[in-house]
Amino acid sequence: MKIKLFVITFLSTIVLHSQSIQKQEDSDMIKAIHEHALTYGKSYDWLTHITKNIGARLTGSPELDEMVSYTKHEMEKLGLDSVWLEPVMAPKWTRGEKEEAYILSKNNKIEVDILALGGSIATPNTGIQAEVIEVNSLEEIAKLGKEKVSGKIVFFNRPMNPNLINTFNAYGEAADQRFAGPRVAAEYGAVGALVRSMTLRQDDVIHTGSTGYGDLLPEQYIPAATISTNTANRLSALLKEEEKVSFFFKQNCEIHDAVLTYNVIGEIRGKTHPNEILLVGGHLDSWDVGEGAHDDGAGIVQSMEVMEIFKSLNYTPNRTIRAVLFANEENGLMGGRTYAENVKKNSEYHLFAIESDSGGYVPRGFSFDAEVPEKTIEKLRSWLPLFAIYNLHVFDLNGYGADISPLKDGNKTLLGSLYPDSQRYFDIHHSEEDTLDKVNPRELQLGSAAMASLLYMIDKYGL
């Protein structure tokens, strides 16, 4: 009995010692990742070039073509095992000349600024003028019915909920009126649509974004634009004060035929499980206002920096680590859809995919698919002590990035997102305020290091 107890104790000591060594190795590697990113990181230099030398880069623009060439060239310079372009057919939309708009109340003509929503049609050359009707939901249009909506400009004025700490949840609750509102308004005979900007701030900044017409016939499409929160509040107040308020707007946007663009892909081949892919990515395109610094220049350069970190530290992964810089997230998601189609066609297996598309603010942790198996999230959370010293505390089930969403295939692939502090993100999202000066270099680098650290742990231990 004493011999048996000694053997058990001896084996337990060996196991604990081995675990202690592994823990120290992991701690040292994660420290090295962070030190490299913060000392030698290239992400801010890359982002400076993207924002200042390329600028806004909507799908189909020369700027997006330049973005594809630049990021491919920079990834080639990293010495990855492979870098290539993946062709993508994607929608093209252009804004045209600056929009014009004004409010017509009983006593005043009030000029206001607007932005056409991406995907909207133009107004007639002479513009549109009609009475405004205010709603707070898509369901409210149905309740009003065609009799009250027909011939009107429908004004969607539901604010983002300020009580939600996760501002992406607030955005998700409000964004249906931007994407689907114009379609529903058209179904009930409206001649135009206005949408309150998707932001928690009360200011004069206008936030654009995508809208869609679903299965409506082209002759049913109506022009749609967005206005600032201050303009929305003013218009709403006038509608309460006066029996009738009209709105005039003129916009010159155009929907074009689909165009050829590309996903940019680079990878480091795994040594023991090369057919298991770990993906990190962001999206190349941005809206045509601002510089696309946070959305999603930050995600692009962070994904590239993950690869640079592993190469610089001479880390040879067990599994294949792949950076995918997606095309056309903003107005079609065709980069993500095309990539997923080719993954299926080529019978590739992705163990894990993470996207950075929530801004380059200070990282708080990670968000994962809510349907992740309990044993998987328990394993991920067991690594929290290694991450907590870098202020990475969040390992929650709050969803994942849009570009990687087409990869969802039951629970075969774990999907996630970098989770930065989101309180300032919607101040600048889809607006002219999304510029380089809003990005802190250190916060950007910490995001790169956070994703590289998580990929290292999954590469080493699997899921």
C-alpha positions as CSV (number, residue, x, y, z in Angstrom):
1,M,0.0,0.0,0.0
2,K,2.9,2.4,0.9
3,I,4.6,1.6,-2.4
4,K,1.3,2.3,-4.3
5,L,0.8,5.6,-2.5
6,F,4.4,6.6,-3.2
7,V,3.9,5.8,-6.9
8,I,0.7,7.9,-7.0
9,T,2.4,10.8,-5.2
10,F,5.4,10.6,-7.5
11,L,3.4,10.6,-10.7
12,S,1.2,13.4,-9.4
13,T,4.4,15.5,-8.7
14,I,5.6,14.8,-12.3
15,V,2.2,15.9,-13.7
16,L,2.1,19.1,-11.7
17,H,5.7,19.9,-12.5
18,S,5.0,19.3,-16.2
19,Q,1.9,21.6,-16.0
20,S,4.0,24.2,-14.3
21,I,6.6,24.1,-17.0
22,Q,3.9,24.4,-19.7
23,K,2.3,27.3,-17.9
24,Q,5.6,29.1,-17.7
25,E,6.3,28.5,-21.4
26,D,2.9,29.9,-22.3
27,S,3.4,32.9,-20.0
28,D,6.8,33.6,-21.6
29,M,5.4,33.3,-25.1
30,I,2.5,35.6,-24.5
31,K,4.8,38.1,-22.9
32,A,7.2,37.9,-25.9
33,I,4.2,38.5,-28.2
34,H,3.1,41.7,-26.3
35,E,6.7,43.0,-26.0
36,H,7.3,42.6,-29.7
37,A,4.0,44.2,-30.7
38,L,4.5,47.2,-28.4
39,T,8.2,47.7,-29.3
40,Y,8.5,46.7,-32.9
41,G,4.8,46.8,-34.1
42,K,4.2,47.8,-37.7
43,S,0.4,48.2,-37.5
44,Y,0.3,52.0,-36.9
45,D,2.8,52.6,-39.8
46,W,0.7,50.5,-42.1
47,L,-2.5,52.3,-40.9
48,T,-0.9,55.6,-41.5
49,H,-0.2,54.7,-45.1
50,I,-3.7,53.3,-45.6
51,T,-5.5,56.3,-44.3
52,K,-3.3,59.1,-45.6
53,N,-2.1,57.7,-48.9
54,I,-5.1,55.6,-49.9
55,G,-8.0,56.9,-47.9
56,A,-11.7,55.9,-48.2
57,R,-12.0,52.7,-50.3
58,L,-15.5,51.7,-51.2
59,T,-15.9,48.6,-53.3
60,G,-15.2,49.3,-57.0
61,S,-13.1,52.4,-56.3
62,P,-9.5,52.9,-57.5
63,E,-8.6,53.3,-53.8
64,L,-9.8,49.7,-53.0
65,D,-7.7,48.4,-55.9
66,E,-4.7,50.2,-54.4
67,M,-5.5,48.8,-51.0
68,V,-5.5,45.3,-52.4
69,S,-2.1,45.9,-54.0
70,Y,-0.6,47.5,-50.9
71,T,-1.6,44.8,-48.4
72,K,-0.6,42.0,-50.7
73,H,2.9,43.6,-51.2
74,E,3.3,44.2,-47.4
75,M,2.3,40.6,-46.6
76,E,4.8,39.3,-49.2
77,K,7.5,41.3,-47.4
78,L,6.8,39.3,-44.2
79,G,8.1,36.1,-45.7
80,L,5.0,34.1,-45.3
81,D,4.7,30.6,-46.8
82,S,2.1,31.8,-49.3
83,V,0.3,35.0,-50.3
84,W,-2.4,35.2,-52.9
85,L,-5.4,37.0,-54.2
86,E,-8.9,35.4,-54.3
87,P,-11.2,36.9,-57.0
88,V,-14.5,38.3,-55.7
89,M,-17.4,39.6,-57.7
90,A,-19.0,42.4,-55.6
91,P,-21.6,45.2,-55.9
92,K,-20.6,48.7,-56.8
93,W,-22.3,51.9,-55.6
94,T,-21.2,55.5,-55.9
95,R,-22.5,58.6,-54.1
96,G,-22.1,61.2,-56.9
97,E,-22.3,64.9,-56.3
98,K,-23.0,66.2,-52.8
99,E,-26.6,65.8,-51.6
100,E,-28.9,68.7,-51.0
101,A,-31.7,68.9,-48.4
102,Y,-33.9,71.2,-46.4
103,I,-36.9,71.1,-44.0
104,L,-40.0,73.1,-44.9
105,S,-42.0,74.0,-41.8
106,K,-44.8,76.5,-41.5
107,N,-42.6,79.5,-41.2
108,N,-39.1,78.3,-42.2
109,K,-36.9,76.7,-44.8
110,I,-34.1,75.0,-42.8
111,E,-31.2,73.7,-44.8
112,V,-29.7,70.5,-43.5
113,D,-26.9,68.0,-44.3
114,I,-27.7,64.5,-45.4
115,L,-25.9,61.4,-46.7
116,A,-27.4,59.0,-49.1
117,L,-27.4,55.5,-47.7
118,G,-25.2,53.0,-49.5
119,G,-27.2,51.0,-52.0
120,S,-29.9,53.7,-52.3
121,I,-31.1,54.9,-55.7
122,A,-30.9,58.6,-56.6
123,T,-33.8,61.0,-56.5
124,P,-35.1,62.5,-59.7
125,N,-32.9,65.4,-61.0
126,T,-35.3,67.9,-59.5
127,G,-35.2,66.1,-56.1
128,I,-38.2,64.9,-54.0
129,Q,-40.4,67.0,-51.7
130,A,-43.1,65.4,-49.6
131,E,-44.8,65.5,-46.2
132,V,-42.8,63.7,-43.4
133,I,-44.3,61.0,-41.2
134,E,-42.2,59.9,-38.2
135,V,-42.1,56.2,-37.0
136,N,-40.0,54.4,-34.5
137,S,-40.2,50.9,-35.9
138,L,-40.9,48.9,-39.0
139,E,-44.0,47.5,-37.4
140,E,-45.4,51.0,-36.9
141,I,-45.5,51.4,-40.7
142,A,-47.6,48.3,-41.0
143,K,-50.0,49.7,-38.4
144,L,-50.3,53.0,-40.2
145,G,-51.0,51.2,-43.5
146,K,-50.8,52.5,-47.1
147,E,-53.5,55.1,-46.6
148,K,-51.2,57.1,-44.2
149,V,-47.8,56.2,-45.6
150,S,-48.4,56.5,-49.4
151,G,-46.8,59.6,-50.9
152,K,-44.9,60.5,-47.7
153,I,-41.3,60.5,-46.7
154,V,-41.0,58.1,-43.8
155,F,-38.6,59.3,-41.1
156,F,-37.2,56.5,-38.9
157,N,-36.3,58.0,-35.6
158,R,-35.6,55.2,-33.1
159,P,-32.4,56.0,-31.1
160,M,-29.8,53.5,-30.1
161,N,-30.5,52.3,-26.5
162,P,-28.0,54.2,-24.2
163,N,-28.6,51.8,-21.3
164,L,-26.8,48.9,-23.0
165,I,-23.1,48.7,-21.9
166,N,-22.3,46.7,-25.1
167,T,-22.8,49.4,-27.7
168,F,-22.8,46.7,-30.5
169,N,-26.0,45.3,-28.9
170,A,-27.5,48.8,-29.0
171,Y,-26.5,49.2,-32.7
172,G,-27.9,45.8,-33.5
173,E,-31.3,46.7,-32.0
174,A,-31.5,50.0,-34.0
175,A,-29.9,49.1,-37.4
176,D,-32.9,47.3,-38.9
177,Q,-34.5,50.7,-39.6
178,R,-31.5,51.7,-41.7
179,F,-31.1,48.4,-43.7
180,A,-34.8,47.4,-44.0
181,G,-36.7,50.6,-43.3
182,P,-36.6,52.0,-46.8
183,R,-37.7,48.7,-48.2
184,V,-40.7,48.4,-45.9
185,A,-41.6,52.1,-46.4
186,A,-41.6,51.5,-50.2
187,E,-43.9,48.5,-49.8
188,Y,-46.5,50.9,-48.2
189,G,-46.2,53.5,-51.0
190,A,-43.7,56.0,-49.4
191,V,-41.7,58.1,-51.9
192,G,-38.6,58.4,-49.7
193,A,-37.0,57.5,-46.4
194,L,-34.9,59.3,-43.8
195,V,-33.0,57.5,-41.1
196,R,-31.6,58.8,-37.8
197,S,-27.8,58.2,-37.6
198,M,-26.7,55.1,-35.7
199,T,-24.8,56.7,-32.9
200,L,-25.3,57.4,-29.2
201,R,-24.0,61.0,-29.5
202,Q,-26.2,64.0,-30.0
203,D,-24.2,66.0,-32.6
204,D,-24.1,67.1,-36.3
205,V,-22.1,64.1,-37.5
206,I,-23.9,62.0,-40.2
207,H,-23.3,58.2,-40.2
208,T,-24.0,56.4,-43.4
209,G,-24.4,52.7,-43.9
210,S,-26.0,50.1,-46.1
211,T,-29.6,49.7,-47.1
212,G,-31.4,47.1,-49.2
213,Y,-34.6,46.6,-51.2
214,G,-34.9,42.9,-50.8
215,D,-37.1,41.3,-53.5
216,L,-38.8,44.6,-54.5
217,L,-38.9,45.4,-58.2
218,P,-36.5,48.2,-59.3
219,E,-39.5,50.4,-60.1
220,Q,-40.5,50.2,-56.4
221,Y,-37.2,51.4,-55.0
222,I,-37.3,54.7,-53.2
223,P,-34.3,57.0,-52.3
224,A,-33.0,56.8,-48.7
225,A,-30.8,59.1,-46.8
226,T,-29.5,59.5,-43.2
227,I,-29.4,62.6,-41.1
228,S,-27.5,63.5,-37.9
229,T,-29.0,63.0,-34.5
230,N,-29.3,66.8,-34.0
231,T,-31.2,67.1,-37.3
232,A,-33.4,64.1,-36.3
233,N,-34.2,65.7,-32.9
234,R,-35.0,69.0,-34.6
235,L,-37.2,67.4,-37.2
236,S,-39.0,65.4,-34.6
237,A,-39.7,68.5,-32.5
238,L,-41.1,70.3,-35.5
239,L,-43.4,67.4,-36.2
240,K,-44.8,67.7,-32.7
241,E,-45.3,71.4,-33.0
242,E,-46.8,71.7,-36.4
243,E,-49.6,69.8,-38.2
244,K,-47.6,69.4,-41.4
245,V,-43.8,69.4,-42.1
246,S,-42.3,68.7,-45.5
247,F,-38.8,67.6,-46.5
248,F,-36.9,68.2,-49.7
249,F,-33.8,66.2,-50.7
250,K,-31.8,65.6,-53.8
251,Q,-29.1,62.9,-54.1
252,N,-27.1,61.7,-57.1
253,C,-26.0,58.2,-56.2
254,E,-25.9,55.3,-58.6
255,I,-26.1,51.5,-58.4
256,H,-23.6,49.9,-60.9
257,D,-23.0,46.4,-62.3
258,A,-21.0,44.1,-60.1
259,V,-17.2,44.5,-60.3
260,L,-14.2,42.3,-59.8
261,T,-12.2,42.7,-56.6
262,Y,-10.1,40.5,-54.4
263,N,-9.6,39.0,-50.9
264,V,-5.9,39.1,-49.9
265,I,-4.7,36.0,-48.2
266,G,-1.5,35.0,-46.6
267,E,-0.6,32.0,-44.4
268,I,2.1,30.2,-42.4
269,R,1.9,26.5,-42.9
270,G,1.4,24.3,-39.9
271,K,4.0,21.6,-39.2
272,T,2.0,18.8,-37.5
273,H,-1.7,19.7,-38.4
274,P,-1.4,21.7,-41.6
275,N,-4.9,20.9,-42.7
276,E,-6.4,22.6,-39.5
277,I,-6.6,26.3,-40.3
278,L,-6.7,29.2,-37.7
279,L,-7.9,32.3,-39.4
280,V,-7.5,36.0,-38.4
281,G,-9.0,38.7,-40.5
282,G,-10.6,42.1,-41.1
283,H,-12.1,43.9,-44.2
284,L,-10.3,45.9,-46.8
285,D,-13.2,48.2,-47.9
286,S,-14.6,51.2,-46.1
287,W,-17.4,53.7,-46.7
288,D,-16.6,56.7,-48.9
289,V,-16.6,59.2,-46.0
290,G,-13.7,59.5,-43.6
291,E,-10.5,57.4,-43.9
292,G,-11.8,54.0,-42.7
293,A,-9.2,54.0,-39.9
294,H,-11.2,52.1,-37.2
295,D,-13.6,50.5,-39.7
296,D,-11.7,48.5,-40.7
297,G,-8.2,49.7,-41.3
298,A,-7.5,48.7,-37.7
299,G,-8.6,45.1,-38.3
300,I,-6.6,44.8,-41.4
301,V,-3.3,46.0,-39.9
302,Q,-3.9,44.0,-36.7
303,S,-4.4,40.8,-38.8
304,M,-1.2,41.5,-40.7
305,E,0.7,42.2,-37.5
306,V,-0.3,38.9,-36.1
307,M,1.5,37.2,-38.9
308,E,4.5,39.6,-38.5
309,I,4.7,38.7,-34.8
310,F,4.9,35.0,-35.4
311,K,7.4,35.4,-38.2
312,S,9.6,37.7,-36.2
313,L,9.5,35.4,-33.1
314,N,10.4,32.5,-35.4
315,Y,7.3,30.7,-34.2
316,T,6.5,27.6,-36.3
317,P,2.9,26.7,-35.7
318,N,1.4,23.3,-35.4
319,R,-1.6,24.3,-37.4
320,T,-1.8,26.6,-40.4
321,I,-2.3,30.3,-39.5
322,R,-4.0,32.3,-42.2
323,A,-4.7,36.0,-42.5
324,V,-7.7,36.8,-44.7
325,L,-8.2,40.4,-45.7
326,F,-11.8,40.4,-46.9
327,A,-13.3,42.4,-49.7
328,N,-16.7,44.1,-49.7
329,E,-17.9,43.9,-46.1
330,E,-19.7,47.2,-46.1
331,N,-22.2,46.8,-48.9
332,G,-22.5,43.1,-49.7
333,L,-20.3,40.8,-47.7
334,M,-19.2,39.1,-50.9
335,G,-15.6,38.7,-49.7
336,G,-16.7,36.6,-46.8
337,R,-19.3,34.7,-48.9
338,T,-16.8,33.9,-51.7
339,Y,-14.1,32.8,-49.2
340,A,-16.6,30.4,-47.5
341,E,-17.7,29.0,-50.8
342,N,-14.2,28.2,-51.8
343,V,-13.5,26.7,-48.4
344,K,-16.3,24.3,-49.0
345,K,-15.3,23.6,-52.6
346,N,-11.7,22.9,-51.5
347,S,-12.8,20.8,-48.5
348,E,-10.8,22.9,-46.1
349,Y,-11.3,22.7,-42.4
350,H,-11.1,25.8,-40.2
351,L,-10.7,25.0,-36.5
352,F,-11.0,28.6,-35.4
353,A,-11.6,32.0,-37.1
354,I,-11.4,35.4,-35.4
355,E,-12.1,38.8,-36.9
356,S,-11.2,42.3,-35.8
357,D,-14.0,44.7,-37.0
358,S,-15.0,46.5,-33.8
359,G,-12.4,49.3,-33.9
360,G,-8.8,49.6,-32.8
361,Y,-9.6,50.7,-29.2
362,V,-8.0,49.1,-26.2
363,P,-8.8,45.3,-26.2
364,R,-10.9,43.9,-23.3
365,G,-10.9,40.2,-24.5
366,F,-12.8,38.1,-27.0
367,S,-16.3,37.3,-28.0
368,F,-17.3,33.9,-29.3
369,D,-20.3,32.2,-31.0
370,A,-23.1,31.8,-28.5
371,E,-23.6,28.2,-29.7
372,V,-20.0,27.1,-28.7
373,P,-20.0,23.8,-26.8
374,E,-19.7,24.3,-23.0
375,K,-16.5,22.3,-22.8
376,T,-14.9,24.5,-25.4
377,I,-15.7,27.8,-23.6
378,E,-14.6,26.2,-20.3
379,K,-11.2,25.4,-21.9
380,L,-10.9,28.9,-23.3
381,R,-11.7,30.5,-19.9
382,S,-9.2,28.3,-18.2
383,W,-6.6,30.4,-20.0
384,L,-7.9,33.6,-18.4
385,P,-5.1,33.9,-15.8
386,L,-2.6,34.1,-18.6
387,F,-4.5,36.9,-20.3
388,A,-5.7,38.9,-17.2
389,I,-2.3,40.5,-16.6
390,Y,-2.8,42.2,-20.0
391,N,-6.3,43.4,-18.9
392,L,-8.0,40.9,-21.2
393,H,-10.8,39.7,-19.0
394,V,-13.7,39.1,-21.5
395,F,-14.3,35.6,-22.8
396,D,-18.0,36.0,-23.5
397,L,-20.6,34.6,-25.9
398,N,-21.5,37.9,-27.7
399,G,-21.1,36.8,-31.3
400,Y,-18.5,37.1,-34.0
401,G,-17.5,39.1,-37.1
402,A,-19.7,39.5,-40.2
403,D,-17.0,38.4,-42.7
404,I,-16.4,35.1,-41.0
405,S,-20.1,34.4,-40.4
406,P,-20.5,32.4,-43.7
407,L,-18.0,29.9,-42.3
408,K,-20.5,28.9,-39.6
409,D,-21.1,25.1,-40.0
410,G,-22.7,23.8,-36.9
411,N,-20.0,23.7,-34.2
412,K,-17.2,22.5,-36.5
413,T,-15.6,25.9,-36.6
414,L,-15.3,28.2,-33.6
415,L,-16.0,31.8,-34.6
416,G,-15.0,34.8,-32.6
417,S,-14.1,38.5,-32.5
418,L,-11.6,40.7,-30.8
419,Y,-13.5,42.6,-28.2
420,P,-12.2,46.1,-27.7
421,D,-13.8,48.8,-25.5
422,S,-16.7,49.9,-27.6
423,Q,-17.9,53.1,-25.9
424,R,-16.4,55.5,-28.5
425,Y,-16.8,53.4,-31.6
426,F,-20.2,54.6,-32.7
427,D,-19.1,58.2,-32.3
428,I,-17.2,57.8,-35.6
429,H,-18.6,54.6,-37.2
430,H,-19.4,55.1,-41.0
431,S,-18.7,58.8,-40.8
432,E,-16.2,61.4,-41.8
433,E,-14.9,61.3,-38.2
434,D,-13.3,57.8,-38.8
435,T,-9.8,59.2,-39.2
436,L,-6.3,58.2,-38.2
437,D,-6.1,60.7,-35.3
438,K,-8.9,58.7,-33.5
439,V,-6.6,55.7,-33.3
440,N,-4.1,55.3,-30.4
441,P,-1.0,53.4,-31.6
442,R,-0.6,51.5,-28.3
443,E,-4.2,50.4,-28.2
444,L,-3.9,49.2,-31.8
445,Q,-0.8,47.2,-31.0
446,L,-2.4,45.6,-27.9
447,G,-5.2,44.3,-30.1
448,S,-2.7,42.6,-32.4
449,A,-0.9,41.1,-29.5
450,A,-4.2,39.9,-27.9
451,M,-5.2,38.0,-31.1
452,A,-1.8,36.6,-31.6
453,S,-1.8,35.3,-28.0
454,L,-5.1,33.6,-28.4
455,L,-4.1,32.0,-31.7
456,Y,-0.9,30.7,-30.1
457,M,-2.9,29.0,-27.3
458,I,-5.4,27.4,-29.7
459,D,-2.5,26.4,-32.0
460,K,-0.7,24.7,-29.1
461,Y,-3.7,23.1,-27.3
462,G,-6.5,22.8,-29.9
463,L,-10.1,23.2,-28.8
